[in-house]
Amino acid sequence: MGAGFGGLAAALRARSKGYDVTIFEKGQQLGGRARVFNRGGFKHDAGPTVITAPWLLEELFQLFGKNIKDYVELRKLDLWYRFIYPDGSSFDYTRDIQKTLTQIQSLSPVDVQGYQNLLNDSEKIFKIGFDQLSAKPFHNLFFMLRQVPAMIRLKAHRTVWQFVASHLKHEKLRQAFSIQPLLVGGNPFNTTSIYSLIHFLERKWGICFPMGGTGSLVAALGKLAVEEGISIKLHAEIKNIKAANKQVIAIETQKGEVVPCDILISNGDPKVTYTMINNNNYSKNWKVKFREKYSKYSMALFVLFFGTKKQYANIAHHTIWFGKRYKELLSEIFHGKKLPDDFSLYIHRPTATDPSFAPKDCDSFYVLSPVPNLKADIDWKVQGAEYASKIIDSLNDTILPNLKENIVESFFMTPEDFKKDYMSEHGAGFSIAPVFYQSAWFRYHNKAEGIKNLYLVGAGTHPGAGLPGVLCSAKVVDSIL
Ligand SMILES: Cc1cc2nc3c(=O)[nH]c(=O)nc-3n(C[C@H](O)[C@H](O)[C@H](O)COP(=O)(O)OP(=O)(O)OC[C@H]3O[C@@H](n4cnc5c(N)ncnc54)[C@H](O)[C@@H]3O)c2cc1C
């Protein structure tokens, strides 16, 4: 159920084990949050754009003796991120470590060694947090308890910010190297430092871009699925999971079709999945009830898509544009009840790498602003358009001069769209937040509680959101099928 990256990966893994697999996807396309928009000659990936841990994708093709290279080109980028600060200065984070070190040297010489120490510590976290644990099931509390000494050694109780600040002195570098949890829905000021393993992951395997966009990666997985005999049903929302004697026996779609099944793998939001069992008429065990009641959801996202009639050649493929406030702004986004007046932005300009995203001499952009989720008091029907104008004004006055005269085909997604389109609880961008007390055993388990043949993959389950996370959740399911 569901064809996000987690659902697609789980479907392929189940197929490789010999199951007859049918994918039921509510939307009109595969990919979930990674769907694609095409407007007036401009193409936009709707979601993930920073592709790390490419081997997790390669593995899915290898399951069938195939090579991902025959389906899609994963191009390694030289410039990973350009960080732009409110004073107009910038910092380039690059594949060539010497270039990164030279930039650090010119900003803060003492941090050159600090960055190398940060990478060393990040590798130590990676070796345990990713290599040993990310694809392991965390259903058993005793298994979790056995990991406690390693977690204490790695100081997992520290936040990402504390980890980064212990290595780097300069505020601009601290900001640049602490934003990574935002890509998986976490506030760097309370996300466990285990997520600092991302630094080593990026350094060792780089940041890739699938030529043609993330949509072409989804299309490659879809092609593989069809070749291997997986049946795909689009526009097929599952409304009810029929269970009897603690087993799923069938699913029922919104069109009233009832399809019997031996096992069900859900890529939907875990809370929503549990409420669909016998139309929410199932006695949930205490763990489900506890998570349902107390889970803290990630922030939401406002995503503005547009084309430009000219090219902005000086804008990098991945740009982070920092506003004046950092910690305070994040606190308002994660804990506030209203839309902050200011913002920090991630700007995606795929035309920097791949001209196929826009007509000749034009650019395609998406601009992402983390915002409070639907628990806050924001009327997006009113505030959405105002917020979009504010972002356009700010970019027009800073890094995208004359944007207002050149912008075409603009539209946006608010947290309301995330709720409606992806059935995302509270319109969250990344399901439940990646805080320590919602990780591993404390996160939704990949095997459902109290239902023998129901499995869960995707951002709300262990190990968590982001492509590497959801692809690993499919590996966990694979290991327990
Ligand atoms: C704007 C944005 C940018 C991001 N950038 C990055 C990035 O650069 N790098 C990165 O690694 N990660 C990034 N992420 C995070 C990453 O995209 C997600 O964590 C990941 O794609 C989620 O995958 P998933 O398997 O949980 O499924 P989802 O993508 O959430 O898909 C779930 C699917 O299940 C379907 N579904 C749900 N309920 C039902 C039902 N009842 N019946 C049928 N179908 C159902 C939904 O329609 C949906 O298609 C980004 C996310 C967003 C939103």
The ligand as an SDF file (V2000), in Angstrom:
LIG
                    3D

 53 58  0  0  0  0  0  0  0  0999 V2000
    9.9520   18.7160   -0.3180 C   0  0  0  0  0  0  0  0  0  0  0  0
   10.7450   17.5660    0.2350 C   0  0  0  0  0  0  0  0  0  0  0  0
   12.1120   17.5180    0.0380 C   0  0  0  0  0  0  0  0  0  0  0  0
   12.8520   16.4370    0.5100 C   0  0  0  0  0  0  0  0  0  0  0  0
   14.1930   16.3780    0.2320 N   0  0  0  0  0  0  0  0  0  0  0  0
   14.8780   15.2520    0.5280 C   0  0  0  0  0  0  0  0  0  0  0  0
   16.1950   15.0730    0.0440 C   0  0  0  0  0  0  0  0  0  0  0  0
   16.7240   15.9320   -0.6560 O   0  0  0  0  0  0  0  0  0  0  0  0
   16.8400   13.9000    0.3310 N   0  0  0  0  0  0  0  0  0  0  0  0
   16.2460   12.9050    1.0740 C   0  0  0  0  0  0  0  0  0  0  0  0
   16.8640   11.8510    1.2900 O   0  0  0  0  0  0  0  0  0  0  0  0
   14.9780   13.0470    1.5310 N   0  0  0  0  0  0  0  0  0  0  0  0
   14.2870   14.1780    1.2650 C   0  0  0  0  0  0  0  0  0  0  0  0
   12.9890   14.3140    1.6700 N   0  0  0  0  0  0  0  0  0  0  0  0
   12.3940   13.2540    2.4900 C   0  0  0  0  0  0  0  0  0  0  0  0
   11.9670   12.0770    1.6340 C   0  0  0  0  0  0  0  0  0  0  0  0
   11.4310   12.5300    0.4350 O   0  0  0  0  0  0  0  0  0  0  0  0
   10.9130   11.2640    2.3450 C   0  0  0  0  0  0  0  0  0  0  0  0
   11.2960   10.9600    3.6710 O   0  0  0  0  0  0  0  0  0  0  0  0
   10.6540    9.9630    1.6030 C   0  0  0  0  0  0  0  0  0  0  0  0
   10.5390   10.1580    0.2170 O   0  0  0  0  0  0  0  0  0  0  0  0
    9.3900    9.3590    2.1500 C   0  0  0  0  0  0  0  0  0  0  0  0
    9.1900    8.1040    1.5560 O   0  0  0  0  0  0  0  0  0  0  0  0
    8.1080    7.1120    2.0930 P   0  0  0  0  0  0  0  0  0  0  0  0
    8.5260    5.7520    1.6760 O   0  0  0  0  0  0  0  0  0  0  0  0
    7.8870    7.3340    3.5500 O   0  0  0  0  0  0  0  0  0  0  0  0
    6.7990    7.4260    1.2860 O   0  0  0  0  0  0  0  0  0  0  0  0
    5.9940    8.7190    0.8120 P   0  0  0  0  0  0  0  0  0  0  0  0
    6.7990    9.4680   -0.1690 O   0  0  0  0  0  0  0  0  0  0  0  0
    5.4160    9.4290    1.9520 O   0  0  0  0  0  0  0  0  0  0  0  0
    4.8550    7.9760   -0.0040 O   0  0  0  0  0  0  0  0  0  0  0  0
    3.8320    7.2560    0.6220 C   0  0  0  0  0  0  0  0  0  0  0  0
    2.8310    6.9180   -0.4530 C   0  0  0  0  0  0  0  0  0  0  0  0
    1.7910    6.1310    0.1140 O   0  0  0  0  0  0  0  0  0  0  0  0
    0.5760    6.5320   -0.4710 C   0  0  0  0  0  0  0  0  0  0  0  0
   -0.5080    6.1780    0.4290 N   0  0  0  0  0  0  0  0  0  0  0  0
   -0.6750    6.5940    1.7060 C   0  0  0  0  0  0  0  0  0  0  0  0
   -1.7890    6.0730    2.2080 N   0  0  0  0  0  0  0  0  0  0  0  0
   -2.3410    5.3030    1.2350 C   0  0  0  0  0  0  0  0  0  0  0  0
   -3.5050    4.5000    1.1440 C   0  0  0  0  0  0  0  0  0  0  0  0
   -4.3510    4.3900    2.1620 N   0  0  0  0  0  0  0  0  0  0  0  0
   -3.7650    3.8500   -0.0090 N   0  0  0  0  0  0  0  0  0  0  0  0
   -2.9180    3.9310   -1.0680 C   0  0  0  0  0  0  0  0  0  0  0  0
   -1.8050    4.6980   -1.0410 N   0  0  0  0  0  0  0  0  0  0  0  0
   -1.5100    5.3670    0.0950 C   0  0  0  0  0  0  0  0  0  0  0  0
    0.7100    8.0350   -0.6360 C   0  0  0  0  0  0  0  0  0  0  0  0
   -0.1750    8.5310   -1.6240 O   0  0  0  0  0  0  0  0  0  0  0  0
    2.1620    8.1580   -1.0570 C   0  0  0  0  0  0  0  0  0  0  0  0
    2.3010    8.1010   -2.4530 O   0  0  0  0  0  0  0  0  0  0  0  0
   12.2220   15.3950    1.2150 C   0  0  0  0  0  0  0  0  0  0  0  0
   10.8430   15.4420    1.4380 C   0  0  0  0  0  0  0  0  0  0  0  0
   10.1100   16.5180    0.9430 C   0  0  0  0  0  0  0  0  0  0  0  0
    8.6290   16.5140    1.1590 C   0  0  0  0  0  0  0  0  0  0  0  0
  1  2  1  0
  2  3  1  0
  2 52  2  0
  3  4  2  0
  4  5  1  0
  4 50  1  0
  5  6  2  0
  6  7  1  0
  6 13  1  0
  7  8  2  0
  7  9  1  0
  9 10  1  0
 10 11  2  0
 10 12  1  0
 12 13  2  0
 13 14  1  0
 14 15  1  0
 14 50  1  0
 15 16  1  0
 16 17  1  0
 16 18  1  0
 18 19  1  0
 18 20  1  0
 20 21  1  0
 20 22  1  0
 22 23  1  0
 23 24  1  0
 24 25  2  0
 24 26  1  0
 24 27  1  0
 27 28  1  0
 28 29  2  0
 28 30  1  0
 28 31  1  0
 31 32  1  0
 32 33  1  0
 33 34  1  0
 33 48  1  0
 34 35  1  0
 35 36  1  0
 35 46  1  0
 36 37  1  0
 36 45  1  0
 37 38  2  0
 38 39  1  0
 39 40  1  0
 39 45  2  0
 40 41  1  0
 40 42  2  0
 42 43  1  0
 43 44  2  0
 44 45  1  0
 46 47  1  0
 46 48  1  0
 48 49  1  0
 50 51  2  0
 51 52  1  0
 52 53  1  0
M  END
$$$$
